């Protein structure tokens, strides 16, 4: 690692990290992003082979405990009713997700007021609407606008076909008087921004060799890098350093087992929530070698 100070240092090249990097690129500041994983090779994705289902239980398991890639780390989810799905690498967990793309509702910002749980957001839905729309455009969303029970969206692509089972389920829900609507997804239904449309190469979750499912390594990052953002892979951040005032001054990162201190004016920790919580709780280096 170089020791030159940077203006903004972003930890993690996943969904939020990629969006932050891209959104700051026009400032012409020196922006550096560190990610503990590397660039993905679509030729190695499960959907390129006949054993794609078997790979769900090995190298492409949703659990890092099973995957065991060099950039993975163990997660204890024994006490959780929901198993963690995450991925470490450029694109982060947008590489491994089902492409389901629901929009938050205005009520989600007022859960304390409406439901008596957690806390209300300091901003409301309307403040974020332009950014929701921009993110939908960048990721390439397919869907059907006009759901009367959801906020208005404007997907740039038509919705996914209902297939054989969709009409059966829809008719059954109609008979029960239940509302239903085709879900917004980040699967391309037409050729879009250099991405080919979906040709049903297996299940969406464990990455898309076709590139039809949006992930930030093929959406945000090419734009950010062309605009001058620097992305260093296989760089694992061990701790965030602070000054006497408690403000972040840089990070200690490790690349090729060599630790180095990177100084910066601003640290953006956009990492997967469980990783950030662990660092906050421990307040010390997380990784040992």
Backbone torsions as a table, in degrees:
resi	resn	phi	psi	omega
1	UNK	NA	142.9	172.4
2	UNK	-78.6	157.4	-177.1
3	UNK	-106.5	6.5	179.0
4	UNK	-65.6	135.1	178.4
5	UNK	-67.8	149.2	178.6
6	UNK	-118.5	163.9	178.8
7	UNK	-78.1	-45.1	-179.5
8	UNK	-135.1	128.8	176.9
9	UNK	-117.1	123.5	-177.2
10	UNK	-109.3	130.3	179.2
11	UNK	-100.0	112.4	178.1
12	UNK	102.4	128.2	-176.8
13	UNK	-106.7	31.9	-179.6
14	UNK	-87.6	-144.9	-173.6
15	UNK	-60.7	-58.0	-176.4
16	UNK	-72.2	-41.6	-179.5
17	UNK	-59.3	-41.7	178.9
18	UNK	-65.8	-42.4	-179.2
19	UNK	-65.9	-40.4	178.3
20	UNK	-64.2	-45.5	-179.7
21	UNK	-59.1	-46.4	-179.6
22	UNK	-64.8	-41.6	-175.7
23	UNK	-69.5	-25.2	179.5
24	UNK	-93.7	-7.5	-172.4
25	UNK	-59.1	-37.3	-176.9
26	UNK	-69.7	-12.4	179.0
27	UNK	-72.8	-16.7	-179.0
28	UNK	66.9	14.4	172.0
29	UNK	-71.1	161.7	174.6
30	UNK	-80.4	105.6	-176.3
31	UNK	-111.1	125.9	-179.2
32	UNK	-124.5	132.7	175.5
33	UNK	-117.8	132.9	177.3
34	UNK	-112.3	134.5	176.2
35	UNK	-133.9	139.3	-176.4
36	UNK	-74.3	-16.0	177.7
37	UNK	-102.6	-168.0	-178.6
38	UNK	-123.6	-173.6	174.9
39	UNK	-72.9	143.0	-179.2
40	UNK	-88.5	150.5	177.5
41	UNK	-111.8	105.9	-177.2
42	UNK	-57.0	-24.2	179.2
43	UNK	-66.0	-16.1	-179.8
44	UNK	-99.6	1.5	-178.1
45	UNK	-68.7	150.8	-176.1
46	UNK	-55.4	-35.9	-174.1
47	UNK	-69.0	-3.2	177.7
48	UNK	-85.8	-6.5	-178.2
49	UNK	-131.5	165.2	-179.6
50	UNK	-73.6	-16.4	-178.6
51	UNK	-95.3	28.7	-174.2
52	UNK	-61.6	-33.6	178.9
53	UNK	-69.5	-37.9	179.7
54	UNK	-65.7	-32.0	-178.5
55	UNK	-69.1	-17.7	174.8
56	UNK	-61.1	-22.1	-175.7
57	UNK	-105.4	14.1	179.8
58	UNK	-138.8	-115.6	-175.6
59	UNK	-60.7	-21.3	-177.5
60	UNK	-118.7	27.6	172.8
61	UNK	-65.2	150.2	176.3
62	UNK	-72.3	-15.6	-179.3
63	UNK	-97.0	126.2	176.0
64	UNK	-64.9	-22.8	177.4
65	UNK	-65.0	-32.1	179.3
66	UNK	-88.7	-41.3	-178.1
67	UNK	-60.4	-53.7	177.5
68	UNK	62.6	33.9	175.1
69	UNK	-69.3	158.3	-179.9
70	UNK	-55.9	-31.8	-177.8
71	UNK	-87.6	-4.6	-180.0
72	UNK	-81.8	167.7	178.1
73	UNK	-145.7	152.5	-176.2
74	UNK	-71.4	145.0	176.1
75	UNK	-127.0	131.1	176.9
76	UNK	-98.7	106.5	179.8
77	UNK	-114.2	26.3	-177.6
78	UNK	-59.0	-36.1	-175.7
79	UNK	-96.4	11.8	-179.1
80	UNK	-107.7	132.8	176.6
81	UNK	-73.4	-12.8	-179.4
82	UNK	-118.3	127.8	179.6
83	UNK	-80.2	141.1	-178.0
84	UNK	-71.4	135.2	170.5
85	UNK	-118.1	114.0	178.2
86	UNK	-145.4	169.5	177.7
87	UNK	-150.8	142.8	-178.0
88	UNK	-114.7	120.3	-177.6
89	UNK	155.5	175.7	177.9
90	UNK	-63.6	124.2	-172.6
91	UNK	105.6	-23.0	177.5
92	UNK	52.2	-138.4	-175.8
93	UNK	-75.3	-2.7	171.2
94	UNK	-75.4	-12.9	173.7
95	UNK	-73.6	-35.7	-175.3
96	UNK	-123.9	86.1	174.2
97	UNK	-158.2	170.4	-170.9
98	UNK	-88.7	2.0	-180.0
99	UNK	72.9	8.8	174.2
100	UNK	-68.4	133.7	-167.6
101	UNK	-135.6	60.5	179.9
102	UNK	-73.1	146.7	177.1
103	UNK	-91.5	139.2	173.3
104	UNK	-59.6	151.4	176.1
105	UNK	-98.8	154.8	175.2
106	UNK	-53.3	-34.0	-179.7
107	UNK	-66.5	-23.8	179.7
108	UNK	-64.8	-19.3	-178.5
109	UNK	-89.6	-4.6	-175.9
110	UNK	-130.2	43.5	-174.2
111	UNK	-69.9	-30.9	177.3
112	UNK	-68.2	-45.1	-179.6
113	UNK	-67.8	-43.2	-173.2
114	UNK	-87.3	-36.9	-172.2
115	UNK	-117.4	-9.7	179.4
116	UNK	72.7	24.1	179.2
117	UNK	-127.4	156.7	175.5
118	UNK	52.6	-140.0	-179.3
119	UNK	-137.7	152.7	172.7
120	UNK	-71.7	148.7	174.5
121	UNK	-70.4	152.3	176.2
122	UNK	-77.9	-7.0	176.1
123	UNK	-127.4	164.8	-179.0
124	UNK	-110.7	177.3	-176.4
125	UNK	-59.2	-42.7	-175.8
126	UNK	-60.4	-32.3	-179.8
127	UNK	-65.9	-28.7	-177.3
128	UNK	-98.3	-8.7	-176.1
129	UNK	-53.1	-46.7	179.3
130	UNK	-59.7	-32.7	-178.9
131	UNK	-78.1	-34.9	171.6
132	UNK	-58.2	-45.5	-178.0
133	UNK	-65.3	-40.9	179.3
134	UNK	-65.7	-40.7	178.8
135	UNK	-65.7	-38.6	176.7
136	UNK	-60.4	-39.0	-180.0
137	UNK	-70.0	-43.4	-178.5
138	UNK	-66.1	-42.9	-178.6
139	UNK	-78.5	-25.0	-179.8
140	UNK	81.3	84.0	-175.8
141	UNK	-97.9	141.0	172.9
142	UNK	-113.2	140.0	-178.5
143	UNK	175.3	-175.9	-178.7
144	UNK	-121.4	114.3	-179.0
145	UNK	-72.5	150.4	173.0
146	UNK	110.2	8.3	177.6
147	UNK	-57.5	118.2	-176.1
148	UNK	-68.5	-16.3	-178.4
149	UNK	-105.8	8.6	179.7
150	UNK	-133.4	159.9	176.2
151	UNK	-58.1	149.6	-179.5
152	UNK	-68.3	127.5	175.6
153	UNK	-120.0	164.1	-179.5
154	UNK	-132.6	69.2	-178.3
155	UNK	-59.9	134.7	-179.7
156	UNK	-75.0	-9.5	179.1
157	UNK	-128.4	154.1	178.3
158	UNK	-66.3	163.0	-175.6
159	UNK	-71.2	165.6	174.6
160	UNK	-65.2	145.1	174.6
161	UNK	-60.3	148.7	179.7
162	UNK	-72.7	-20.9	179.6
163	UNK	71.1	-160.2	-177.3
164	UNK	-80.7	-37.7	-175.1
165	UNK	-85.0	-25.1	-176.5
166	UNK	-56.2	-52.2	178.8
167	UNK	-60.7	-36.1	178.8
168	UNK	-63.6	-44.8	179.8
169	UNK	-67.2	-42.3	179.7
170	UNK	-61.6	-44.2	179.3
171	UNK	-64.6	-37.8	178.5
172	UNK	-64.7	-41.1	179.1
173	UNK	-68.6	-34.6	176.3
174	UNK	-61.7	-41.8	-179.7
175	UNK	-65.6	-31.5	179.4
176	UNK	-83.8	-7.3	-178.0
177	UNK	76.1	23.9	-179.1
178	UNK	-94.8	140.6	177.5
179	UNK	-78.3	138.8	172.9
180	UNK	-144.3	160.0	-178.8
181	UNK	-157.9	141.4	176.8
182	UNK	-58.3	131.0	-176.3
183	UNK	-76.2	144.6	168.7
184	UNK	-68.2	140.4	177.1
185	UNK	-137.3	165.5	173.7
186	UNK	-103.8	34.7	174.1
187	UNK	-101.8	126.3	-177.3
188	UNK	-71.5	125.5	175.7
189	UNK	-97.8	-11.1	172.6
190	UNK	-136.3	165.2	173.5
191	UNK	-61.6	131.2	-170.9
192	UNK	-145.7	119.5	173.4
193	UNK	48.6	45.3	178.4
194	UNK	85.9	-5.1	177.8
195	UNK	-97.3	137.2	178.2
196	UNK	-81.3	153.0	-179.5
197	UNK	-69.2	162.5	-179.0
198	UNK	-66.2	134.2	174.7
199	UNK	-122.5	22.1	174.5
200	UNK	60.9	52.9	176.6
201	UNK	-85.2	68.1	177.2
202	UNK	76.5	-169.5	-177.2
203	UNK	-69.1	145.6	-175.6
204	UNK	-73.2	-28.1	-166.9
205	UNK	-56.0	-52.6	-170.0
206	UNK	-87.3	47.2	176.6
207	UNK	83.3	152.7	-172.8
208	UNK	-120.3	110.8	-179.7
209	UNK	-67.4	-26.0	179.0
210	UNK	-73.3	-24.2	-175.5
211	UNK	81.1	9.9	-179.9
212	UNK	-73.8	-35.6	176.1
213	UNK	-80.0	127.9	-177.4
214	UNK	-71.4	135.0	168.6
215	UNK	-141.6	150.2	-169.4
216	UNK	-67.7	-16.4	176.0
217	UNK	-68.3	-21.3	179.3
218	UNK	-115.0	-0.4	178.6
219	UNK	-113.2	-73.5	-176.1
220	UNK	-72.8	-44.2	-169.2
221	UNK	-64.7	-40.6	176.9
222	UNK	-57.3	-39.3	178.6
223	UNK	-67.9	-43.6	-178.0
224	UNK	-64.0	-42.7	-178.6
225	UNK	-68.0	-40.1	176.8
226	UNK	-62.8	-28.1	-179.8
227	UNK	-84.6	-1.3	174.2
228	UNK	110.5	0.6	177.7
229	UNK	-71.0	139.3	179.4
230	UNK	-100.2	130.5	179.0
231	UNK	-123.6	120.8	177.9
232	UNK	-111.3	124.2	-178.0
233	UNK	-95.3	166.2	179.8
234	UNK	55.4	34.8	177.1
235	UNK	-116.7	106.8	-176.4
236	UNK	-96.4	122.3	178.9
237	UNK	-78.8	124.6	-177.3
238	UNK	-92.7	-35.8	177.8
239	UNK	-162.1	157.6	173.6
240	UNK	-100.2	123.5	-179.4
241	UNK	-88.8	149.5	-179.1
242	UNK	-130.6	158.6	176.1
243	UNK	-91.1	-173.9	-179.3
244	UNK	-63.5	-25.1	179.5
245	UNK	-84.7	1.4	179.6
246	UNK	84.5	-3.0	-179.9
247	UNK	-83.7	148.0	-179.3
248	UNK	-65.3	136.4	178.1
249	UNK	-117.0	-13.5	-179.1
250	UNK	166.4	-164.4	178.7
251	UNK	-139.2	156.1	168.8
252	UNK	-104.6	118.6	-178.4
253	UNK	-121.3	162.6	-178.7
254	UNK	-129.3	130.0	175.2
255	UNK	-136.7	129.1	-175.6
256	UNK	54.0	38.7	176.9
257	UNK	67.0	12.9	178.6
258	UNK	-109.2	115.4	178.7
259	UNK	-77.4	148.8	176.7
260	UNK	-151.8	149.6	178.2
261	UNK	-98.2	124.5	179.1
262	UNK	-108.1	119.4	179.8
263	UNK	-89.0	145.5	-178.1
264	UNK	-154.8	159.3	176.4
265	UNK	-85.2	-29.0	-177.9
266	UNK	-141.4	135.8	174.9
267	UNK	-113.7	126.3	174.2
268	UNK	-111.3	108.8	178.7
269	UNK	-94.5	97.4	-175.8
270	UNK	-106.5	32.2	-170.7
271	UNK	-81.1	168.4	173.4
272	UNK	-53.1	134.4	-168.4
273	UNK	-54.7	-39.0	-177.0
274	UNK	-66.6	-33.9	178.7
275	UNK	-68.0	-43.7	-178.4
276	UNK	-65.7	-41.4	179.1
277	UNK	-61.1	-40.0	-179.3
278	UNK	-64.4	-43.2	179.2
279	UNK	-64.7	-39.4	-179.4
280	UNK	-65.0	-40.8	-177.8
281	UNK	-69.2	-42.4	-174.5
282	UNK	-77.5	-33.7	-178.5
283	UNK	51.2	39.0	178.5
284	UNK	-161.5	171.2	179.2
285	UNK	-53.7	135.1	-177.1
286	UNK	-89.4	-35.5	-169.9
287	UNK	-105.0	141.5	175.1
288	UNK	-128.0	154.1	-178.7
289	UNK	-132.4	NA	NA
